[in-house]
């Protein structure tokens, strides 16, 4: 099994992790001044994406255990639109009392900070990071006709193609698009995006050989294992338990090439510390449950327990990284 605490350290680029056990943290948060009788009514988690989406599934997977630990009902409400902006803005404008939270993502609370014009919220001012929930790593997959078995061979082949090489993505500004731009920045490879309206069609055209590359998540794995696609790398800090056969980009001489479709829990800005810490402790205790952790792994997701300051630093690093990719590549939304 992966050393999850070691993985956290690497993700946070040297941030020192707290050593208090989850149980003692939960007790401390419950007893801290300022939380009062919280919670004494249902806690609402806003999911800014559609019912049945990965973000929605993640939230609903947490709810039963969270409700048990908090001693109050926890409900999920979908507020969909504008790549997660509508639901996120709703929470940003909600009272900072711990009863309205949002399941933010790498899109709504990461890449959109640089991609969207006139974003109706300020990430630092309007949200209180509570904790990371899950971080599905991206995989670099190519059509079997491409004569490459690792990133360096792939880049060399791309550079031999006068017009460059096309790749599919789930749309402009998607994680697959930005990660491909990051790969192009780090290697000099000429990669030409073919954006699709949905990831399913993007995968279908890769399987048919209409495009030669795609960067996406665990749904690629069945095609890789059947031989219909070739995996060149996983963009994670370490090999992942559910696909140990696939090497990281770092192993191949490309450090810092990471890409996660992460989701995490946020409250409105100015959320009182004791309430934030109680929510964090309940979340981390939920993620420590072996059955819940396994369900996330079965979906191709890594779970990690972070304190609010650690999660805040993780987000800041993500915003900085993808902001630089957007600036250099000129990536824009549809």
Backbone bond lengths (Angstrom), bond angles and torsions (degrees), N, CA, C in turn:
res aa  C-N    CA-C-N  psi(-1)  N-CA   C-N-CA  omega(-1)  CA-C   N-CA-C  phi
1 X - - - 1.463 - - 1.513 110.25 -
2 X 1.359 116.06 151.75 1.443 119.22 176.77 1.516 110.51 -68.68
3 X 1.306 116.08 145.71 1.452 121.26 170.06 1.523 107.34 -77.58
4 X 1.327 117.80 98.79 1.446 121.05 -171.60 1.525 112.16 -66.41
5 X 1.314 117.89 -35.58 1.462 119.21 178.88 1.524 110.66 -67.32
6 X 1.351 116.48 -38.42 1.455 119.60 177.09 1.526 109.65 -63.60
7 X 1.315 115.71 -39.73 1.458 119.29 -179.91 1.522 110.44 -63.90
8 X 1.335 116.93 -39.39 1.455 120.29 177.10 1.523 110.62 -58.36
9 X 1.340 116.07 -45.54 1.467 120.29 -178.90 1.513 110.65 -58.05
10 X 1.329 116.11 -42.60 1.457 119.22 -178.64 1.521 110.87 -68.01
11 X 1.330 116.68 -41.42 1.458 119.74 178.90 1.524 111.29 -61.26
12 X 1.308 116.53 -36.32 1.457 121.41 -176.73 1.514 112.42 -89.38
13 X 1.339 117.38 4.92 1.470 122.71 176.33 1.513 112.38 54.02
14 X 1.328 114.38 50.19 1.457 118.48 172.09 1.511 115.18 97.37
15 X 1.335 118.03 0.96 1.461 118.79 177.79 1.523 109.48 -62.99
16 X 1.304 117.38 132.53 1.457 121.77 -179.10 1.515 109.00 -78.07
17 X 1.318 116.08 126.11 1.461 120.62 -177.19 1.525 111.37 -84.71
18 X 1.314 114.03 146.86 1.464 118.60 175.78 1.504 110.91 -67.44
19 X 1.325 116.33 151.03 1.462 120.25 -174.97 1.522 113.37 -109.28
20 X 1.327 117.26 1.28 1.457 117.80 178.43 1.517 109.89 -70.50
21 X 1.305 117.77 138.55 1.464 121.71 176.84 1.505 110.47 -65.89
22 X 1.341 115.70 156.40 1.448 119.60 -176.83 1.523 112.03 -62.95
23 X 1.314 116.35 -38.61 1.459 118.79 -178.11 1.519 111.46 -64.66
24 X 1.322 117.17 -44.88 1.448 120.08 -179.37 1.521 110.87 -67.45
25 X 1.349 117.60 -33.36 1.454 121.00 177.37 1.514 110.42 -64.61
26 X 1.342 116.21 -41.79 1.453 120.32 179.53 1.517 110.95 -62.39
27 X 1.327 117.35 -44.07 1.458 120.96 179.31 1.521 110.39 -62.33
28 X 1.345 116.43 -43.51 1.451 120.75 -179.35 1.521 110.81 -61.67
29 X 1.355 115.83 -44.22 1.452 119.65 -178.76 1.516 111.65 -64.60
30 X 1.323 117.04 -36.00 1.454 120.84 179.59 1.523 111.53 -68.30
31 X 1.323 115.97 -31.54 1.445 119.72 -175.65 1.527 112.95 -92.59
32 X 1.352 117.51 -11.16 1.453 120.73 -176.07 1.518 110.84 -65.31
33 X 1.324 115.33 146.44 1.438 119.68 177.97 1.509 110.92 -67.70
34 X 1.358 117.68 145.56 1.451 121.41 176.82 1.511 113.18 105.76
35 X 1.297 118.52 -25.43 1.462 120.61 -179.83 1.516 110.74 -79.99
36 X 1.341 116.45 -25.07 1.456 120.17 178.87 1.507 112.49 55.81
37 X 1.331 116.62 -130.31 1.469 121.02 -178.83 1.523 111.35 -94.54
38 X 1.310 117.03 14.21 1.465 120.60 -178.25 1.523 111.56 -61.60
39 X 1.341 117.10 134.69 1.469 127.56 -6.33 1.523 111.10 -94.28
40 X 1.305 116.87 142.58 1.467 120.27 177.43 1.531 111.69 -119.13
41 X 1.326 116.21 16.33 1.466 122.62 173.42 1.530 107.26 -156.73
42 X 1.324 118.57 171.30 1.469 119.94 -176.78 1.530 113.40 -58.91
43 X 1.323 114.43 142.61 1.465 122.48 174.67 1.530 107.19 -99.06
44 X 1.321 115.33 129.13 1.464 120.59 -176.81 1.530 109.81 -105.31
45 X 1.345 116.16 129.04 1.463 121.49 172.80 1.517 108.11 -106.24
46 X 1.319 115.67 114.47 1.458 120.73 176.84 1.530 108.74 -81.42
47 X 1.315 116.43 126.62 1.463 122.01 172.81 1.524 106.42 -105.27
48 X 1.333 118.52 114.46 1.464 120.15 -174.77 1.522 113.95 -83.03
49 X 1.321 116.28 20.01 1.466 122.43 178.26 1.520 108.59 -132.47
50 X 1.318 116.36 171.38 1.460 121.90 -171.08 1.525 112.99 -68.35
51 X 1.313 114.55 155.28 1.461 121.15 172.24 1.521 108.76 -59.78
52 X 1.330 116.93 134.33 1.444 121.59 -177.99 1.508 114.26 92.20
53 X 1.335 117.79 -9.72 1.464 120.82 175.28 1.527 109.90 -70.71
54 X 1.327 116.09 165.86 1.463 119.31 179.31 1.527 111.15 -60.81
55 X 1.316 117.18 -39.79 1.466 121.18 179.14 1.520 110.74 -63.18
56 X 1.322 115.85 -41.88 1.467 120.88 178.13 1.523 110.53 -63.62
57 X 1.326 116.77 -44.99 1.469 120.56 179.23 1.522 111.31 -61.55
58 X 1.342 116.23 -40.48 1.460 119.65 179.35 1.519 111.33 -61.04
59 X 1.322 116.22 -44.91 1.457 120.04 -179.50 1.528 111.07 -62.39
60 X 1.319 116.50 -45.05 1.465 120.27 -176.55 1.530 111.85 -69.90
61 X 1.312 117.01 -26.56 1.459 120.27 176.63 1.529 110.80 -67.83
62 X 1.330 116.72 -31.77 1.463 121.33 -178.19 1.523 113.60 -79.47
63 X 1.337 116.26 -28.86 1.462 121.30 -165.32 1.530 115.19 -55.10
64 X 1.335 120.70 -50.54 1.473 118.55 -175.58 1.528 113.50 -58.27
65 X 1.334 117.05 -45.94 1.457 120.27 -178.70 1.525 111.27 -69.95
66 X 1.323 117.00 -39.96 1.460 120.01 177.96 1.527 110.77 -59.77
67 X 1.324 116.37 -44.78 1.461 120.49 179.97 1.521 110.71 -61.58
68 X 1.319 116.48 -41.00 1.466 120.81 178.72 1.531 110.95 -62.21
69 X 1.316 116.89 -44.49 1.461 120.41 -177.28 1.520 112.43 -73.15
70 X 1.330 117.61 -35.34 1.457 120.61 -179.13 1.526 112.47 -81.99
71 X 1.329 116.35 -20.29 1.456 119.39 -179.75 1.513 113.22 75.00
72 X 1.332 116.43 26.46 1.464 121.52 179.60 1.520 108.28 -153.08
73 X 1.332 117.96 155.11 1.462 119.46 177.90 1.530 111.56 -61.76
74 X 1.326 115.71 145.08 1.459 122.32 173.65 1.526 106.67 -124.93
75 X 1.319 116.86 124.42 1.458 121.17 -176.03 1.528 109.92 -121.75
76 X 1.327 115.38 152.42 1.459 121.75 178.59 1.522 108.50 -108.59
77 X 1.321 115.30 134.41 1.473 120.88 176.61 1.524 108.58 -129.51
78 X 1.323 116.87 128.01 1.466 121.43 178.92 1.531 110.39 -90.79
79 X 1.311 115.20 125.29 1.473 121.77 173.37 1.517 106.86 -127.33
80 X 1.327 114.92 98.30 1.460 121.68 -164.17 1.525 111.47 -98.20
81 X 1.336 115.50 147.27 1.456 119.77 169.63 1.510 114.17 141.95
82 X 1.332 115.16 149.52 1.466 123.28 173.21 1.522 112.80 55.78
83 X 1.338 116.19 45.68 1.474 121.93 176.73 1.527 112.51 55.90
84 X 1.325 115.86 37.42 1.463 120.45 176.72 1.506 114.62 93.55
85 X 1.324 117.95 -3.66 1.464 120.75 -175.07 1.525 111.69 -71.90
86 X 1.328 117.94 -39.88 1.465 120.86 -175.26 1.526 111.70 -62.74
87 X 1.329 116.85 -50.74 1.464 119.50 179.20 1.514 112.65 -65.75
88 X 1.332 116.12 -36.99 1.466 119.73 179.81 1.526 111.07 -66.30
89 X 1.342 116.75 -41.03 1.466 119.97 178.29 1.523 110.72 -62.92
90 X 1.322 116.91 -37.91 1.466 120.41 178.56 1.529 110.97 -57.31
91 X 1.333 116.17 -43.92 1.463 119.96 -179.69 1.527 110.82 -71.76
92 X 1.332 116.73 -38.26 1.468 120.12 178.61 1.521 111.08 -58.03
93 X 1.332 117.34 -30.84 1.457 121.83 -177.97 1.529 112.92 -95.59
94 X 1.338 116.76 2.57 1.466 120.77 -179.16 1.523 111.16 -83.98
95 X 1.318 115.63 162.39 1.461 120.35 178.08 1.524 110.06 -63.82
96 X 1.319 117.91 136.55 1.476 120.71 -179.54 1.531 111.84 -82.23
97 X 1.334 115.49 62.83 1.466 120.30 -176.10 1.524 112.95 -113.73
98 X 1.342 117.54 2.66 1.459 120.51 177.87 1.505 114.80 87.28
99 X 1.345 117.53 3.25 1.462 119.38 -177.88 1.528 112.88 -101.33
100 X 1.322 117.42 -7.75 1.455 121.30 175.89 1.521 108.19 -132.13
101 X 1.335 115.86 113.01 1.459 122.94 -177.44 1.524 108.70 -121.43
102 X 1.319 116.58 170.09 1.453 120.17 177.08 1.522 110.17 -135.74
103 X 1.328 115.47 140.82 1.454 121.22 172.33 1.522 107.10 -89.61
104 X 1.331 115.37 91.66 1.455 120.70 -179.94 1.513 111.18 -81.36
105 X 1.326 115.73 163.77 1.466 120.99 -176.70 1.523 110.65 -136.57
106 X 1.322 114.31 175.70 1.461 120.45 175.46 1.525 110.45 -58.68
107 X 1.318 117.15 -25.58 1.461 120.23 177.04 1.525 111.32 -78.91
108 X 1.338 116.70 -62.02 1.463 120.46 -173.84 1.518 113.68 -66.48
109 X 1.349 116.58 -31.14 1.466 120.33 -175.66 1.534 112.20 -122.10
110 X 1.324 116.07 19.90 1.463 119.88 179.70 1.511 111.33 -136.49
111 X 1.322 116.41 -81.84 1.467 120.26 -173.50 1.528 113.21 -71.50
112 X 1.347 117.85 -31.55 1.459 120.08 -177.98 1.526 112.66 -63.47
113 X 1.312 116.60 -22.63 1.459 119.84 179.69 1.527 109.89 -59.60
114 X 1.327 116.72 -33.34 1.466 121.29 179.62 1.523 113.11 -99.90
115 X 1.329 117.34 -27.64 1.467 120.36 -174.38 1.525 113.82 -84.33
116 X 1.325 116.92 -36.71 1.464 120.42 -172.58 1.524 111.62 -87.36
117 X 1.314 115.85 137.26 1.456 120.58 174.05 1.529 109.04 -88.35
118 X 1.314 116.06 141.59 1.465 121.35 177.08 1.531 112.20 56.00
119 X 1.316 116.37 45.41 1.466 120.50 177.55 1.531 108.77 -58.48
120 X 1.333 118.56 130.71 1.471 120.01 -172.68 1.529 114.55 -80.84
121 X 1.303 117.84 14.54 1.462 120.13 175.43 1.517 109.63 -148.52
122 X 1.325 114.12 156.31 1.456 121.85 176.43 1.522 107.28 -106.80
123 X 1.322 116.26 122.52 1.459 120.40 -172.32 1.524 112.26 -57.54
124 X 1.317 117.25 -46.94 1.463 120.56 -176.11 1.521 111.80 -72.47
125 X 1.310 117.31 -40.18 1.463 120.83 -175.60 1.523 113.20 -79.03
126 X 1.324 116.49 -37.94 1.461 120.55 -167.21 1.519 115.43 -99.03
127 X 1.347 117.85 -1.75 1.467 119.75 -179.62 1.529 110.85 -135.82
128 X 1.322 114.42 147.70 1.466 122.13 173.27 1.521 108.11 -112.57
129 X 1.329 118.61 110.88 1.468 120.08 177.62 1.525 111.03 -62.97
130 X 1.322 116.57 132.02 1.473 121.53 178.80 1.523 109.85 -106.27
131 X 1.323 118.17 -52.29 1.458 119.10 178.59 1.514 112.65 -178.83
132 X 1.323 115.04 152.43 1.465 121.52 174.66 1.526 108.84 -73.05
133 X 1.318 116.33 139.64 1.463 121.40 177.70 1.527 110.37 -100.58
134 X 1.313 117.06 -62.32 1.466 120.52 -176.44 1.517 109.81 -147.88
135 X 1.333 115.13 153.32 1.461 120.51 -177.18 1.524 110.12 -139.63
136 X 1.342 117.65 83.65 1.462 119.27 176.77 1.527 110.43 -67.73
137 X 1.327 118.30 125.31 1.460 120.31 179.43 1.526 111.32 -80.62
138 X 1.322 115.26 151.80 1.459 120.47 177.85 1.523 110.49 -88.27
139 X 1.338 115.56 149.77 1.459 122.96 178.15 1.521 109.52 -116.39
140 X 1.316 116.27 141.85 1.460 122.36 173.77 1.519 107.91 -95.73
141 X 1.337 116.42 114.35 1.465 121.61 -178.28 1.522 110.09 -121.80
142 X 1.320 116.31 145.97 1.457 121.64 179.07 1.527 109.78 -130.30
143 X 1.332 115.04 161.55 1.458 120.01 175.27 1.527 108.54 -70.27
144 X 1.344 118.69 144.04 1.478 121.10 -177.68 1.525 114.58 -59.29
145 X 1.328 117.26 -18.99 1.464 119.45 -179.88 1.523 112.73 -72.87
146 X 1.317 117.03 -15.04 1.466 120.42 -179.30 1.532 108.97 -76.63
147 X 1.330 118.67 126.25 1.474 121.52 -177.40 1.526 112.35 -81.57
148 X 1.323 115.36 71.17 1.470 120.19 -179.82 1.513 109.49 -151.99
149 X 1.325 116.40 144.85 1.462 121.08 177.16 1.521 112.02 -124.82
150 X 1.322 117.87 2.29 1.457 121.73 176.31 1.528 108.24 -154.94
151 X 1.325 116.35 175.19 1.467 120.09 -174.88 1.530 111.43 -63.56
152 X 1.324 117.77 -44.31 1.465 120.39 -177.23 1.526 111.38 -61.70
153 X 1.314 116.70 -41.72 1.467 119.65 177.90 1.528 110.54 -66.30
154 X 1.315 116.30 -38.14 1.463 119.86 178.66 1.525 110.86 -64.43
155 X 1.324 116.98 -45.41 1.465 120.81 179.50 1.524 110.27 -61.94
156 X 1.328 116.56 -42.32 1.473 119.79 178.39 1.527 110.78 -61.19
157 X 1.318 116.84 -41.04 1.472 120.57 178.72 1.528 110.85 -66.00
158 X 1.346 116.44 -43.10 1.467 120.11 178.08 1.530 110.00 -58.21
159 X 1.317 116.20 -44.07 1.463 120.26 -177.76 1.528 112.48 -67.36
160 X 1.335 116.62 -17.78 1.473 120.02 177.11 1.521 112.12 -85.61
161 X 1.336 116.58 -7.21 1.461 120.65 -179.39 1.533 109.00 -95.33
162 X 1.323 118.25 114.09 1.470 120.95 -173.86 1.529 114.52 -54.85
163 X 1.324 116.53 -35.11 1.472 119.87 -176.56 1.520 112.99 -99.24
164 X 1.325 116.84 6.70 1.450 119.59 -177.00 1.518 111.91 82.49
165 X 1.318 116.64 -171.55 1.470 122.18 -175.90 1.523 109.44 -130.59
166 X 1.325 115.92 135.03 1.465 120.93 -178.85 1.524 111.23 -86.77
167 X 1.311 114.75 148.91 1.468 121.16 175.30 1.521 108.82 -138.56
168 X 1.320 115.75 153.98 1.462 120.60 -179.94 1.519 110.06 -98.86
169 X 1.329 115.26 150.97 1.461 120.85 175.53 1.520 108.50 -144.47
170 X 1.320 115.85 168.75 1.464 121.02 178.33 1.521 111.88 -83.65
171 X 1.329 117.39 13.08 1.461 120.61 176.02 1.507 113.08 131.41
172 X 1.324 115.45 163.13 1.454 120.68 177.69 1.521 110.88 -60.71
173 X 1.319 115.86 132.05 1.455 120.51 179.54 1.509 113.99 84.75
174 X 1.335 118.08 -3.14 1.470 120.60 177.88 1.522 109.63 -70.76
175 X 1.316 115.93 165.05 1.471 120.04 179.61 1.517 111.17 -60.59
176 X 1.352 116.91 -39.33 1.451 119.93 178.92 1.516 112.45 -62.99
177 X 1.329 116.05 -38.52 1.464 120.97 177.39 1.528 110.27 -64.83
178 X 1.324 117.08 -51.11 1.463 120.02 -175.86 1.528 112.04 -67.75
179 X 1.331 117.21 -34.34 1.467 119.23 178.86 1.526 110.40 -69.51
180 X 1.326 116.91 -36.95 1.468 119.67 175.58 1.526 110.30 -64.45
181 X 1.329 116.69 -37.55 1.461 119.98 176.73 1.529 110.77 -65.89
182 X 1.326 116.27 -37.03 1.465 120.57 176.03 1.529 110.03 -63.54
183 X 1.327 116.74 -43.00 1.461 121.35 177.79 1.534 110.45 -61.37
184 X 1.324 116.61 -42.86 1.463 120.65 179.16 1.528 110.78 -63.93
185 X 1.344 116.68 -39.90 1.466 120.89 178.62 1.521 111.56 -62.85
186 X 1.330 116.45 -40.36 1.470 120.76 -175.48 1.526 112.62 -79.01
187 X 1.336 117.78 -23.64 1.465 119.95 -172.48 1.527 114.53 -116.89
188 X 1.314 117.08 -18.28 1.455 119.95 -175.72 1.515 113.78 81.26
189 X 1.333 117.13 5.52 1.471 120.53 -179.35 1.526 110.52 -70.02
190 X 1.327 116.23 140.35 1.456 121.31 177.92 1.523 108.85 -89.13
191 X 1.327 116.17 100.51 1.460 122.77 -176.99 1.520 108.96 -112.35
192 X 1.311 116.57 131.13 1.464 122.45 -174.13 1.522 108.82 -113.34
193 X 1.314 116.20 116.12 1.462 120.90 -177.54 1.522 112.13 -75.60
194 X 1.344 115.25 135.51 1.461 122.73 168.23 1.530 105.46 -115.26
195 X 1.330 118.54 98.01 1.471 120.35 -176.44 1.530 112.12 -78.00
196 X 1.317 116.22 140.99 1.463 122.93 178.26 1.528 109.28 -117.94
197 X 1.316 114.97 163.09 1.462 119.40 178.45 1.522 112.16 -76.08
198 X 1.331 117.18 -20.45 1.459 120.05 179.20 1.525 109.85 -151.24
199 X 1.305 115.22 155.11 1.462 120.99 -176.38 1.521 111.84 -66.44
200 X 1.332 117.55 -33.02 1.461 120.71 -178.54 1.515 112.19 -58.98
201 X 1.328 117.05 -46.13 1.456 120.27 179.54 1.520 111.27 -68.47
202 X 1.343 116.13 -33.21 1.464 120.22 177.72 1.526 110.74 -63.85
203 X 1.324 116.35 -40.21 1.462 120.41 177.61 1.530 110.34 -67.87
204 X 1.326 116.47 -42.25 1.465 120.72 -179.64 1.525 111.78 -57.93
205 X 1.319 117.10 -43.14 1.463 119.73 -179.17 1.523 112.09 -72.81
206 X 1.314 117.48 -27.54 1.466 119.85 172.74 1.523 109.73 -67.47
207 X 1.315 117.42 -44.36 1.465 121.20 178.74 1.528 111.21 -60.34
208 X 1.329 115.99 -34.38 1.467 120.55 -179.39 1.524 112.05 -80.94
209 X 1.311 117.44 -8.71 1.456 120.15 179.54 1.516 114.68 83.92
210 X 1.351 117.50 8.49 1.462 120.28 178.93 1.530 111.18 -69.25
211 X 1.322 116.06 -29.04 1.462 122.98 170.20 1.524 106.32 -126.16
212 X 1.310 117.14 164.23 1.458 119.61 -171.94 1.523 114.85 -108.90
213 X 1.313 117.82 -10.37 1.471 119.38 -175.49 1.517 110.21 -149.88
214 X 1.330 115.52 152.72 1.463 120.92 170.98 1.515 107.99 -152.82
215 X 1.313 115.73 144.99 1.463 122.08 173.22 1.521 106.85 -115.30
216 X 1.331 115.33 117.38 1.465 119.92 -175.15 1.522 108.22 -156.17
217 X 1.317 116.11 -171.63 1.459 121.23 -171.30 1.538 113.28 -99.91
218 X 1.317 116.72 -157.14 1.460 122.95 -172.93 1.532 115.34 -56.45
219 X 1.349 121.14 -26.44 1.471 118.73 176.25 1.532 114.01 -56.62
220 X 1.326 117.93 -16.18 1.467 120.29 175.64 1.534 112.12 -75.52
221 X 1.331 117.23 -23.50 1.466 120.19 -170.58 1.525 114.91 -60.09
222 X 1.335 120.82 -42.89 1.473 118.48 178.20 1.529 112.69 -58.72
223 X 1.317 117.45 -37.09 1.467 121.22 178.95 1.530 110.93 -71.21
224 X 1.314 116.24 -34.18 1.462 120.49 176.62 1.525 110.01 -66.81
225 X 1.311 116.65 -45.05 1.464 120.77 -176.62 1.525 112.38 -72.02
226 X 1.325 116.99 -23.42 1.465 120.01 177.23 1.533 111.74 -84.00
227 X 1.340 116.91 -8.65 1.455 120.74 -179.09 1.517 114.44 89.23
228 X 1.334 116.41 1.00 1.460 119.55 -179.84 1.523 112.32 -75.82
229 X 1.332 115.97 -20.51 1.455 122.63 175.31 1.524 108.48 -134.69
230 X 1.331 116.53 160.54 1.466 121.61 173.85 1.529 108.73 -114.05
231 X 1.328 116.14 133.06 1.461 120.94 176.87 1.520 109.04 -95.35
232 X 1.321 116.37 127.88 1.459 120.63 178.03 1.524 112.40 -99.33
233 X 1.343 117.09 -29.21 1.470 118.74 -177.18 1.515 111.06 -167.16
234 X 1.320 115.03 157.29 1.461 122.26 165.74 1.521 106.10 -109.96
235 X 1.312 116.38 134.08 1.464 121.05 -178.37 1.526 110.08 -90.47
236 X 1.333 115.07 64.08 1.461 122.84 177.95 1.521 108.48 -128.23
237 X 1.325 116.06 165.33 1.462 119.89 179.37 1.523 111.78 -67.06
238 X 1.332 116.48 -36.19 1.459 122.37 179.64 1.517 109.37 -136.08
239 X 1.313 116.99 160.72 1.462 119.51 173.91 1.527 109.20 -56.30
240 X 1.315 115.78 146.39 1.457 120.11 -175.85 1.523 110.32 -100.64
241 X 1.321 115.30 148.08 1.463 121.41 -175.14 1.521 112.69 -56.83
242 X 1.339 117.18 -37.38 1.458 119.55 -173.63 1.524 113.10 -86.29
243 X 1.347 117.26 0.46 1.466 120.58 176.01 1.525 108.81 -154.54
244 X 1.326 115.53 56.90 1.460 120.88 -174.77 1.529 113.24 -64.11
245 X 1.322 116.63 -19.21 1.458 119.97 -177.40 1.533 112.69 -75.50
246 X 1.314 116.82 -12.63 1.467 120.36 -175.92 1.526 109.76 -99.12
247 X 1.334 118.55 121.57 1.462 121.29 -177.13 1.534 112.26 -75.17
248 X 1.310 116.12 157.52 1.459 120.66 175.57 1.529 109.99 -79.97
249 X 1.319 115.22 163.28 1.466 120.03 173.57 1.522 109.73 -66.07
250 X 1.323 116.00 -35.88 1.470 120.74 -179.74 1.522 111.10 -59.68
251 X 1.330 116.73 -41.43 1.467 120.51 177.84 1.527 111.98 -59.25
252 X 1.312 115.30 -27.42 1.466 120.46 -175.76 1.528 112.72 -95.96
253 X 1.333 115.98 13.11 1.456 119.77 176.32 1.510 115.45 93.49
254 X 1.342 117.31 19.36 1.456 121.37 179.79 1.525 110.19 -125.76
255 X 1.331 118.52 71.32 1.460 121.44 -179.73 1.528 111.00 -65.33
256 X 1.323 115.11 149.53 1.462 119.50 179.26 1.513 114.39 82.97
257 X 1.324 117.22 -3.66 1.459 120.76 178.29 1.524 108.98 -85.27
258 X 1.317 115.27 81.17 1.462 120.48 177.79 1.521 109.10 -123.09
259 X 1.311 115.66 149.47 1.462 121.19 177.63 1.520 108.56 -154.39
260 X 1.329 115.07 118.92 1.461 121.48 -178.76 1.529 109.68 -125.20
261 X 1.309 116.46 138.57 1.466 121.24 173.53 1.514 109.97 -88.89
262 X 1.303 117.21 57.11 1.467 122.35 -167.78 1.523 113.55 -70.19
263 X 1.317 113.80 157.06 1.461 121.98 171.14 1.524 107.74 -135.39
264 X 1.314 115.67 150.76 1.455 119.89 -178.22 1.513 111.32 -157.45
265 X 1.316 114.94 166.24 1.462 121.15 -175.48 1.526 110.45 -98.52
266 X 1.346 115.10 132.85 1.459 122.69 179.11 1.526 109.70 -130.40
267 X 1.326 115.46 149.90 1.448 121.31 168.14 1.509 108.75 -111.30
268 X 1.338 117.73 174.87 1.463 119.70 174.54 1.531 110.51 -63.54
269 X 1.312 116.75 162.27 1.457 120.43 175.97 1.523 110.33 -59.26
270 X 1.324 115.71 153.98 1.472 122.11 178.68 1.521 112.94 66.21
271 X 1.328 117.53 22.33 1.462 120.34 174.31 1.529 108.14 -62.23
272 X 1.322 118.70 127.96 1.475 119.59 -178.67 1.527 112.11 -56.13
273 X 1.333 116.18 138.74 1.457 121.41 -176.95 1.515 114.21 -53.79
274 X 1.342 119.36 -47.05 1.468 119.14 -179.14 1.528 113.16 -61.80
275 X 1.332 117.81 -37.26 1.466 120.28 177.65 1.524 110.05 -68.99
276 X 1.322 115.90 -45.25 1.466 120.21 177.12 1.522 110.86 -56.78
277 X 1.328 117.18 -44.67 1.461 120.64 -176.84 1.524 111.58 -69.29
278 X 1.327 116.54 -34.09 1.463 117.62 177.39 1.523 110.31 -67.76
279 X 1.306 116.80 -41.49 1.466 120.23 177.23 1.529 110.69 -63.23
280 X 1.325 116.61 -41.25 1.467 120.07 179.01 1.520 111.21 -62.55
281 X 1.331 116.47 -43.80 1.460 119.98 -179.10 1.533 111.36 -64.50
282 X 1.350 116.41 -40.79 1.467 119.69 177.79 1.525 110.81 -66.12
283 X 1.316 116.85 -40.25 1.463 120.63 178.01 1.518 110.65 -62.79
284 X 1.324 117.47 -47.93 1.460 120.19 -177.82 1.521 112.29 -66.20
285 X 1.322 116.95 -35.89 1.465 119.79 175.82 1.526 110.56 -65.50
286 X 1.322 116.36 -36.68 1.466 121.06 176.52 1.521 110.51 -63.64
287 X 1.327 116.45 -45.47 1.462 120.88 -179.17 1.520 112.69 -68.17
288 X 1.336 116.75 -22.60 1.465 120.77 178.86 1.523 112.14 -78.81
289 X 1.320 117.58 -12.82 1.460 121.46 179.20 1.532 108.95 -65.44
290 X 1.335 118.88 121.38 1.472 120.79 -175.32 1.522 114.06 -57.04
291 X 1.322 117.12 -37.80 1.468 118.64 -177.75 1.519 110.98 -69.86
292 X 1.325 117.21 -37.93 1.458 120.51 178.61 1.521 109.87 -69.56
293 X 1.313 116.52 -43.54 1.464 120.52 178.19 1.531 110.83 -58.55
294 X 1.339 116.40 -40.28 1.459 120.45 -179.93 1.527 111.37 -67.06
295 X 1.335 116.43 -37.51 1.461 119.06 178.67 1.529 111.15 -63.78
296 X 1.309 116.73 -39.00 1.459 119.87 175.68 1.538 110.15 -64.51
297 X 1.328 116.79 -44.47 1.465 120.63 179.87 1.525 110.94 -61.26
298 X 1.341 116.89 -38.86 1.464 120.61 178.95 1.528 111.82 -61.93
299 X 1.333 116.19 -22.55 1.464 121.58 178.48 1.533 111.80 -95.27
300 X 1.345 116.53 6.93 1.456 119.56 179.08 1.509 113.96 79.46
301 X 1.338 116.02 31.01 1.452 120.28 -177.30 1.528 111.27 -123.00
302 X 1.326 114.99 142.73 1.460 122.08 174.72 1.521 107.75 -95.65
303 X 1.321 117.41 136.49 1.467 120.61 174.14 1.518 109.11 -108.99
304 X 1.316 115.73 142.17 1.464 121.17 179.54 1.515 109.81 -143.64
305 X 1.311 115.63 141.01 1.454 121.23 -178.87 1.527 109.16 -99.70
306 X 1.325 116.75 119.15 1.452 122.61 -179.90 1.520 109.91 -125.10
307 X 1.319 115.92 150.41 1.456 120.48 169.85 1.529 108.12 -76.75
308 X 1.329 118.29 163.95 1.471 118.94 177.55 1.530 113.76 -56.56
309 X 1.343 120.16 -44.16 1.472 118.20 177.44 1.527 112.86 -62.65
310 X 1.319 117.43 -38.15 1.463 120.62 177.89 1.519 111.10 -63.93
311 X 1.328 115.81 -43.24 1.456 120.10 178.72 1.528 110.37 -63.95
312 X 1.334 116.16 -39.90 1.455 119.81 177.73 1.520 112.36 -60.66
313 X 1.326 117.28 -40.61 1.465 120.98 178.81 1.529 111.13 -69.72
314 X 1.313 115.81 -36.41 1.471 120.11 176.49 1.528 110.03 -61.06
315 X 1.334 116.72 -46.17 1.461 121.17 -179.94 1.524 110.64 -62.68
316 X 1.330 116.92 -44.75 1.467 120.56 -179.72 1.522 111.09 -58.48
317 X 1.344 116.28 -40.26 1.463 120.55 178.85 1.530 110.91 -66.43
318 X 1.335 117.00 -38.98 1.459 121.04 178.38 1.530 111.15 -65.50
319 X 1.330 116.44 -45.43 1.463 120.42 179.65 1.524 110.43 -60.45
320 X 1.333 116.36 -41.50 1.457 120.92 179.97 1.532 111.21 -65.25
321 X 1.333 116.50 -46.27 1.469 120.55 -177.76 1.520 111.57 -62.51
322 X 1.328 116.42 -51.45 1.471 118.97 -176.78 1.517 111.20 -73.29
323 X 1.318 117.81 -27.27 1.457 119.66 174.85 1.513 111.47 -63.32
324 X 1.332 117.08 -38.99 1.455 121.27 177.55 1.524 110.84 -67.67
325 X 1.325 117.23 -39.18 1.465 120.49 177.56 1.526 110.24 -62.66
326 X 1.321 116.93 -44.98 1.466 121.02 178.96 1.529 110.15 -61.64
327 X 1.320 117.22 -44.52 1.466 121.60 -178.05 1.527 111.13 -62.43
328 X 1.331 116.56 -48.24 1.470 120.02 -175.75 1.526 111.86 -71.91
329 X 1.330 116.07 -41.00 1.470 119.30 -174.92 1.530 112.78 -83.18
330 X 1.327 116.59 -22.33 1.450 119.35 -174.61 1.515 113.09 74.73
331 X 1.324 117.26 20.57 1.466 121.83 -178.93 1.528 110.80 -57.68
332 X 1.315 115.26 139.94 1.462 121.08 179.70 1.524 109.76 -135.36
333 X 1.310 115.81 158.85 1.465 120.80 174.93 1.510 109.61 -76.43
334 X 1.353 116.10 163.76 1.464 120.44 175.96 1.527 110.08 -64.27
